[in-house]
Amino acid sequence: MEGRGNQRTMKGVVVSSKMEKTIVVRTERLVKHAVFHKYIRQYAKYKAHDEGNQCRVGDKVLIVESRPLSRDKRWRMRTILERAK
């Protein structure tokens, strides 16, 4: 899957791995508030393809944008950065 243009990558934590070959990854980003100028954490959840069913809840993973794999699955798990304790 390498070499298909610029692919977006994100780091996140696996919050669900109950589906077959699919994980749900929660990502976090910091956004500056327009009025109060404080940084606010915003979270988003993405469904990602996990071919070998090797991820568990709590793992930190790297996901990569890919072609649509199902109705709401547009990401693919590339590597497990850190295993859950």
N, CA, C and O atoms as CSV, one atom per row, in Angstrom:
chain,resi,resn,atom,element,x,y,z
A,1,MET,N,N,0.812,-1.201,0.000
A,1,MET,CA,C,0.000,0.000,0.000
A,1,MET,C,C,0.857,1.268,0.000
A,1,MET,O,O,0.320,2.374,0.056
A,2,GLU,N,N,2.157,1.120,-0.061
A,2,GLU,CA,C,3.031,2.281,-0.040
A,2,GLU,C,C,3.036,2.962,-1.409
A,2,GLU,O,O,2.795,2.331,-2.438
A,3,GLY,N,N,3.316,4.264,-1.389
A,3,GLY,CA,C,3.497,4.995,-2.631
A,3,GLY,C,C,2.207,5.395,-3.320
A,3,GLY,O,O,2.175,5.486,-4.548
A,4,ARG,N,N,1.145,5.636,-2.570
A,4,ARG,CA,C,-0.115,6.050,-3.186
A,4,ARG,C,C,-0.399,7.512,-2.863
A,4,ARG,O,O,-1.505,7.847,-2.438
A,5,GLY,N,N,0.566,8.369,-3.056
A,5,GLY,CA,C,0.370,9.781,-2.762
A,5,GLY,C,C,0.603,10.072,-1.297
A,5,GLY,O,O,1.172,9.258,-0.570
A,6,ASN,N,N,0.156,11.248,-0.870
A,6,ASN,CA,C,0.326,11.635,0.522
A,6,ASN,C,C,-0.800,11.042,1.356
A,6,ASN,O,O,-1.972,11.363,1.162
A,7,GLN,N,N,-0.423,10.167,2.292
A,7,GLN,CA,C,-1.406,9.557,3.169
A,7,GLN,C,C,-1.349,10.235,4.524
A,7,GLN,O,O,-0.269,10.442,5.077
A,8,ARG,N,N,-2.524,10.585,5.063
A,8,ARG,CA,C,-2.580,11.165,6.394
A,8,ARG,C,C,-2.357,10.058,7.410
A,8,ARG,O,O,-2.853,8.944,7.245
A,9,THR,N,N,-1.611,10.367,8.456
A,9,THR,CA,C,-1.407,9.409,9.534
A,9,THR,C,C,-1.835,10.052,10.842
A,9,THR,O,O,-1.737,11.269,11.005
A,10,MET,N,N,-2.311,9.234,11.774
A,10,MET,CA,C,-2.708,9.704,13.098
A,10,MET,C,C,-2.330,8.671,14.134
A,10,MET,O,O,-2.289,7.470,13.865
A,11,LYS,N,N,-2.053,9.174,15.338
A,11,LYS,CA,C,-1.810,8.294,16.468
A,11,LYS,C,C,-3.042,8.316,17.356
A,11,LYS,O,O,-3.695,9.349,17.505
A,12,GLY,N,N,-3.353,7.170,17.944
A,12,GLY,CA,C,-4.514,7.119,18.810
A,12,GLY,C,C,-4.495,5.882,19.684
A,12,GLY,O,O,-3.568,5.074,19.628
A,13,VAL,N,N,-5.539,5.748,20.495
A,13,VAL,CA,C,-5.674,4.641,21.436
A,13,VAL,C,C,-6.868,3.802,21.016
A,13,VAL,O,O,-7.927,4.338,20.688
A,14,VAL,N,N,-6.698,2.487,21.026
A,14,VAL,CA,C,-7.782,1.572,20.664
A,14,VAL,C,C,-8.805,1.557,21.799
A,14,VAL,O,O,-8.457,1.267,22.943
A,15,VAL,N,N,-10.059,1.868,21.487
A,15,VAL,CA,C,-11.113,1.863,22.498
A,15,VAL,C,C,-12.058,0.677,22.323
A,15,VAL,O,O,-12.823,0.364,23.235
A,16,SER,N,N,-12.018,0.009,21.159
A,16,SER,CA,C,-12.839,-1.173,20.947
A,16,SER,C,C,-12.170,-2.060,19.908
A,16,SER,O,O,-11.653,-1.583,18.898
A,17,SER,N,N,-12.192,-3.368,20.181
A,17,SER,CA,C,-11.668,-4.322,19.193
A,17,SER,C,C,-12.599,-5.528,19.104
A,17,SER,O,O,-12.146,-6.643,18.845
A,18,LYS,N,N,-13.887,-5.312,19.315
A,18,LYS,CA,C,-14.854,-6.410,19.334
A,18,LYS,C,C,-15.251,-6.872,17.936
A,18,LYS,O,O,-15.704,-8.004,17.765
A,19,MET,N,N,-15.085,-6.003,16.932
A,19,MET,CA,C,-15.480,-6.372,15.573
A,19,MET,C,C,-14.393,-7.202,14.915
A,19,MET,O,O,-13.227,-7.149,15.306
A,20,GLU,N,N,-14.790,-7.964,13.920
A,20,GLU,CA,C,-13.858,-8.802,13.178
A,20,GLU,C,C,-13.042,-7.925,12.225
A,20,GLU,O,O,-13.601,-7.262,11.351
A,21,LYS,N,N,-11.720,-7.928,12.398
A,21,LYS,CA,C,-10.780,-7.182,11.548
A,21,LYS,C,C,-11.008,-5.674,11.565
A,21,LYS,O,O,-10.616,-4.982,10.626
A,22,THR,N,N,-11.636,-5.156,12.619
A,22,THR,CA,C,-11.890,-3.720,12.738
A,22,THR,C,C,-11.617,-3.273,14.164
A,22,THR,O,O,-11.982,-3.954,15.122
A,23,ILE,N,N,-10.969,-2.118,14.291
A,23,ILE,CA,C,-10.758,-1.516,15.605
A,23,ILE,C,C,-11.313,-0.102,15.575
A,23,ILE,O,O,-11.416,0.513,14.514
A,24,VAL,N,N,-11.671,0.409,16.750
A,24,VAL,CA,C,-12.100,1.800,16.878
A,24,VAL,C,C,-10.982,2.532,17.611
A,24,VAL,O,O,-10.599,2.147,18.716
A,25,VAL,N,N,-10.463,3.589,16.992
A,25,VAL,CA,C,-9.320,4.333,17.519
A,25,VAL,C,C,-9.773,5.732,17.892
A,25,VAL,O,O,-10.410,6.412,17.088
A,26,ARG,N,N,-9.450,6.174,19.111
A,26,ARG,CA,C,-9.777,7.525,19.558
A,26,ARG,C,C,-8.523,8.383,19.452
A,26,ARG,O,O,-7.489,8.066,20.039
A,27,THR,N,N,-8.629,9.477,18.692
A,27,THR,CA,C,-7.502,10.405,18.529
A,27,THR,C,C,-7.807,11.687,19.286
A,27,THR,O,O,-8.961,11.999,19.580
A,28,GLU,N,N,-6.757,12.416,19.592
A,28,GLU,CA,C,-6.887,13.638,20.381
A,28,GLU,C,C,-6.138,14.754,19.675
A,28,GLU,O,O,-5.052,14.540,19.138
A,29,ARG,N,N,-6.726,15.955,19.678
A,29,ARG,CA,C,-6.013,17.123,19.150
A,29,ARG,C,C,-6.303,18.313,20.036
A,29,ARG,O,O,-7.357,18.395,20.666
A,30,LEU,N,N,-5.358,19.235,20.076
A,30,LEU,CA,C,-5.490,20.438,20.887
A,30,LEU,C,C,-5.922,21.596,19.988
A,30,LEU,O,O,-5.321,21.846,18.943
A,31,VAL,N,N,-6.981,22.304,20.419
A,31,VAL,CA,C,-7.510,23.435,19.664
A,31,VAL,C,C,-7.550,24.632,20.596
A,31,VAL,O,O,-7.997,24.520,21.738
A,32,LYS,N,N,-7.085,25.778,20.114
A,32,LYS,CA,C,-7.084,26.987,20.925
A,32,LYS,C,C,-8.467,27.631,20.908
A,32,LYS,O,O,-9.043,27.843,19.840
A,33,HIS,N,N,-8.995,27.939,22.077
A,33,HIS,CA,C,-10.300,28.581,22.185
A,33,HIS,C,C,-10.216,30.008,21.644
A,33,HIS,O,O,-9.255,30.725,21.924
A,34,ALA,N,N,-11.210,30.415,20.876
A,34,ALA,CA,C,-11.173,31.710,20.196
A,34,ALA,C,C,-11.212,32.885,21.169
A,34,ALA,O,O,-10.545,33.892,20.932
A,35,VAL,N,N,-11.975,32.782,22.258
A,35,VAL,CA,C,-12.136,33.901,23.186
A,35,VAL,C,C,-11.174,33.785,24.366
A,35,VAL,O,O,-10.490,34.748,24.713
A,36,PHE,N,N,-11.123,32.610,24.975
A,36,PHE,CA,C,-10.356,32.459,26.214
A,36,PHE,C,C,-8.893,32.089,25.992
A,36,PHE,O,O,-8.111,32.110,26.942
A,37,HIS,N,N,-8.501,31.752,24.761
A,37,HIS,CA,C,-7.118,31.441,24.398
A,37,HIS,C,C,-6.532,30.291,25.211
A,37,HIS,O,O,-5.317,30.218,25.397
A,38,LYS,N,N,-7.383,29.398,25.691
A,38,LYS,CA,C,-6.911,28.186,26.355
A,38,LYS,C,C,-6.981,27.039,25.361
A,38,LYS,O,O,-7.789,27.060,24.432
A,39,TYR,N,N,-6.141,26.050,25.558
A,39,TYR,CA,C,-6.159,24.896,24.678
A,39,TYR,C,C,-7.154,23.869,25.195
A,39,TYR,O,O,-7.156,23.519,26.375
A,40,ILE,N,N,-8.000,23.393,24.285
A,40,ILE,CA,C,-9.050,22.433,24.611
A,40,ILE,C,C,-8.743,21.140,23.880
A,40,ILE,O,O,-8.351,21.154,22.713
A,41,ARG,N,N,-8.923,20.011,24.578
A,41,ARG,CA,C,-8.738,18.711,23.947
A,41,ARG,C,C,-10.010,18.341,23.193
A,41,ARG,O,O,-11.110,18.375,23.746
A,42,GLN,N,N,-9.840,17.989,21.921
A,42,GLN,CA,C,-10.963,17.492,21.133
A,42,GLN,C,C,-10.646,16.077,20.700
A,42,GLN,O,O,-9.526,15.781,20.283
A,43,TYR,N,N,-11.642,15.196,20.799
A,43,TYR,CA,C,-11.459,13.795,20.483
A,43,TYR,C,C,-12.281,13.427,19.260
A,43,TYR,O,O,-13.341,14.002,19.013
A,44,ALA,N,N,-11.785,12.469,18.505
A,44,ALA,CA,C,-12.533,11.918,17.373
A,44,ALA,C,C,-12.277,10.417,17.352
A,44,ALA,O,O,-11.204,9.954,17.738
A,45,LYS,N,N,-13.272,9.664,16.898
A,45,LYS,CA,C,-13.127,8.217,16.814
A,45,LYS,C,C,-13.179,7.783,15.357
A,45,LYS,O,O,-14.031,8.241,14.596
A,46,TYR,N,N,-12.269,6.901,14.973
A,46,TYR,CA,C,-12.190,6.387,13.612
A,46,TYR,C,C,-12.199,4.868,13.658
A,46,TYR,O,O,-11.608,4.260,14.550
A,47,LYS,N,N,-12.879,4.259,12.683
A,47,LYS,CA,C,-12.807,2.813,12.525
A,47,LYS,C,C,-11.653,2.506,11.579
A,47,LYS,O,O,-11.532,3.107,10.511
A,48,ALA,N,N,-10.810,1.564,11.983
A,48,ALA,CA,C,-9.624,1.232,11.198
A,48,ALA,C,C,-9.572,-0.268,10.958
A,48,ALA,O,O,-10.056,-1.057,11.769
A,49,HIS,N,N,-8.981,-0.650,9.839
A,49,HIS,CA,C,-8.862,-2.050,9.456
A,49,HIS,C,C,-7.659,-2.669,10.158
A,49,HIS,O,O,-6.554,-2.130,10.103
A,50,ASP,N,N,-7.878,-3.798,10.815
A,50,ASP,CA,C,-6.823,-4.536,11.523
A,50,ASP,C,C,-6.843,-5.957,10.984
A,50,ASP,O,O,-7.589,-6.806,11.473
A,51,GLU,N,N,-6.020,-6.211,9.974
A,51,GLU,CA,C,-6.082,-7.471,9.231
A,51,GLU,C,C,-5.879,-8.700,10.111
A,51,GLU,O,O,-6.578,-9.699,9.942
A,52,GLY,N,N,-4.933,-8.640,11.045
A,52,GLY,CA,C,-4.614,-9.824,11.829
A,52,GLY,C,C,-5.321,-9.914,13.171
A,52,GLY,O,O,-5.016,-10.807,13.962
A,53,ASN,N,N,-6.258,-9.011,13.448
A,53,ASN,CA,C,-6.924,-8.958,14.761
A,53,ASN,C,C,-5.912,-8.953,15.895
A,53,ASN,O,O,-6.092,-9.657,16.889
A,54,GLN,N,N,-4.841,-8.160,15.757
A,54,GLN,CA,C,-3.769,-8.190,16.743
A,54,GLN,C,C,-3.853,-7.080,17.780
A,54,GLN,O,O,-3.105,-7.105,18.757
A,55,CYS,N,N,-4.737,-6.112,17.597
A,55,CYS,CA,C,-4.861,-5.008,18.549
A,55,CYS,C,C,-5.786,-5.369,19.692
A,55,CYS,O,O,-6.750,-6.117,19.527
A,56,ARG,N,N,-5.465,-4.812,20.873
A,56,ARG,CA,C,-6.313,-4.961,22.050
A,56,ARG,C,C,-6.679,-3.572,22.558
A,56,ARG,O,O,-6.047,-2.583,22.187
A,57,VAL,N,N,-7.690,-3.501,23.399
A,57,VAL,CA,C,-8.125,-2.225,23.961
A,57,VAL,C,C,-6.982,-1.644,24.788
A,57,VAL,O,O,-6.383,-2.343,25.605
A,58,GLY,N,N,-6.684,-0.364,24.576
A,58,GLY,CA,C,-5.619,0.312,25.300
A,58,GLY,C,C,-4.320,0.434,24.535
A,58,GLY,O,O,-3.438,1.184,24.952
A,59,ASP,N,N,-4.168,-0.283,23.418
A,59,ASP,CA,C,-2.956,-0.183,22.611
A,59,ASP,C,C,-2.889,1.186,21.943
A,59,ASP,O,O,-3.909,1.733,21.524
A,60,LYS,N,N,-1.676,1.735,21.848
A,60,LYS,CA,C,-1.455,2.954,21.079
A,60,LYS,C,C,-1.033,2.533,19.678
A,60,LYS,O,O,-0.091,1.758,19.511
A,61,VAL,N,N,-1.740,3.050,18.666
A,61,VAL,CA,C,-1.515,2.609,17.292
A,61,VAL,C,C,-1.329,3.798,16.360
A,61,VAL,O,O,-1.685,4.932,16.681
A,62,LEU,N,N,-0.762,3.503,15.203
A,62,LEU,CA,C,-0.617,4.471,14.120
A,62,LEU,C,C,-1.567,4.032,13.016
A,62,LEU,O,O,-1.475,2.906,12.528
A,63,ILE,N,N,-2.489,4.922,12.616
A,63,ILE,CA,C,-3.423,4.595,11.541
A,63,ILE,C,C,-3.135,5.467,10.332
A,63,ILE,O,O,-2.667,6.598,10.459
A,64,VAL,N,N,-3.425,4.918,9.152
A,64,VAL,CA,C,-3.131,5.572,7.883
A,64,VAL,C,C,-4.405,5.642,7.069
A,64,VAL,O,O,-5.178,4.685,7.028
A,65,GLU,N,N,-4.622,6.766,6.427
A,65,GLU,CA,C,-5.797,6.933,5.578
A,65,GLU,C,C,-5.694,6.002,4.371
A,65,GLU,O,O,-4.614,5.819,3.809
A,66,SER,N,N,-6.827,5.413,3.976
A,66,SER,CA,C,-6.814,4.505,2.832
A,66,SER,C,C,-8.114,4.670,2.048
A,66,SER,O,O,-8.939,5.530,2.354
A,67,ARG,N,N,-8.271,3.839,1.051
A,67,ARG,CA,C,-9.517,3.851,0.266
A,67,ARG,C,C,-10.658,3.360,1.154
A,67,ARG,O,O,-10.403,2.730,2.180
A,68,PRO,N,N,-11.902,3.633,0.785
A,68,PRO,CA,C,-13.018,3.139,1.592
A,68,PRO,C,C,-13.032,1.613,1.630
A,68,PRO,O,O,-13.030,0.953,0.591
A,69,LEU,N,N,-13.047,1.064,2.847
A,69,LEU,CA,C,-13.054,-0.383,3.028
A,69,LEU,C,C,-14.433,-0.898,3.396
A,69,LEU,O,O,-14.729,-2.076,3.194
A,70,SER,N,N,-15.283,-0.029,3.933
A,70,SER,CA,C,-16.676,-0.366,4.218
A,70,SER,C,C,-17.440,0.949,4.306
A,70,SER,O,O,-16.929,1.998,3.912
A,71,ARG,N,N,-18.666,0.892,4.826
A,71,ARG,CA,C,-19.500,2.099,4.858
A,71,ARG,C,C,-18.859,3.223,5.653
A,71,ARG,O,O,-18.935,4.385,5.255
A,72,ASP,N,N,-18.220,2.886,6.790
A,72,ASP,CA,C,-17.621,3.942,7.618
A,72,ASP,C,C,-16.189,3.628,8.025
A,72,ASP,O,O,-15.706,4.147,9.031
A,73,LYS,N,N,-15.513,2.795,7.266
A,73,LYS,CA,C,-14.113,2.449,7.562
A,73,LYS,C,C,-13.217,3.002,6.456
A,73,LYS,O,O,-13.246,2.525,5.321
A,74,ARG,N,N,-12.415,4.024,6.805
A,74,ARG,CA,C,-11.560,4.709,5.827
A,74,ARG,C,C,-10.091,4.726,6.254
A,74,ARG,O,O,-9.272,5.407,5.637
A,75,TRP,N,N,-9.761,3.980,7.306
A,75,TRP,CA,C,-8.406,3.994,7.844
A,75,TRP,C,C,-7.893,2.573,7.966
A,75,TRP,O,O,-8.671,1.620,8.012
A,76,ARG,N,N,-6.570,2.440,8.019
A,76,ARG,CA,C,-5.919,1.149,8.125
A,76,ARG,C,C,-4.867,1.237,9.222
A,76,ARG,O,O,-4.107,2.204,9.276
A,77,MET,N,N,-4.818,0.246,10.087
A,77,MET,CA,C,-3.829,0.237,11.162
A,77,MET,C,C,-2.475,-0.135,10.569
A,77,MET,O,O,-2.340,-1.172,9.920
A,78,ARG,N,N,-1.458,0.727,10.796
A,78,ARG,CA,C,-0.130,0.449,10.255
A,78,ARG,C,C,0.736,-0.282,11.269
A,78,ARG,O,O,1.225,-1.377,10.990
A,79,THR,N,N,0.932,0.314,12.453
A,79,THR,CA,C,1.774,-0.333,13.463
A,79,THR,C,C,1.186,-0.115,14.849
A,79,THR,O,O,0.429,0.824,15.096
A,80,ILE,N,N,1.569,-1.026,15.745
A,80,ILE,CA,C,1.232,-0.862,17.153
A,80,ILE,C,C,2.436,-0.182,17.798
A,80,ILE,O,O,3.532,-0.742,17.825
A,81,LEU,N,N,2.229,1.023,18.317
A,81,LEU,CA,C,3.323,1.792,18.907
A,81,LEU,C,C,3.631,1.340,20.327
A,81,LEU,O,O,4.791,1.283,20.736
A,82,GLU,N,N,2.578,1.020,21.075
A,82,GLU,CA,C,2.758,0.633,22.484
A,82,GLU,C,C,1.622,-0.291,22.878
A,82,GLU,O,O,0.454,-0.013,22.609
A,83,ARG,N,N,1.981,-1.396,23.519
A,83,ARG,CA,C,0.974,-2.363,23.966
A,83,ARG,C,C,0.325,-1.878,25.266
A,83,ARG,O,O,0.945,-1.159,26.050
A,84,ALA,N,N,-0.929,-2.282,25.483
A,84,ALA,CA,C,-1.628,-1.954,26.726
A,84,ALA,C,C,-1.001,-2.729,27.881
A,84,ALA,O,O,-0.522,-3.849,27.701
A,85,LYS,N,N,-1.008,-2.142,29.032
A,85,LYS,CA,C,-0.416,-2.795,30.198
A,85,LYS,C,C,-1.394,-3.753,30.847
A,85,LYS,O,O,-1.062,-4.392,31.846
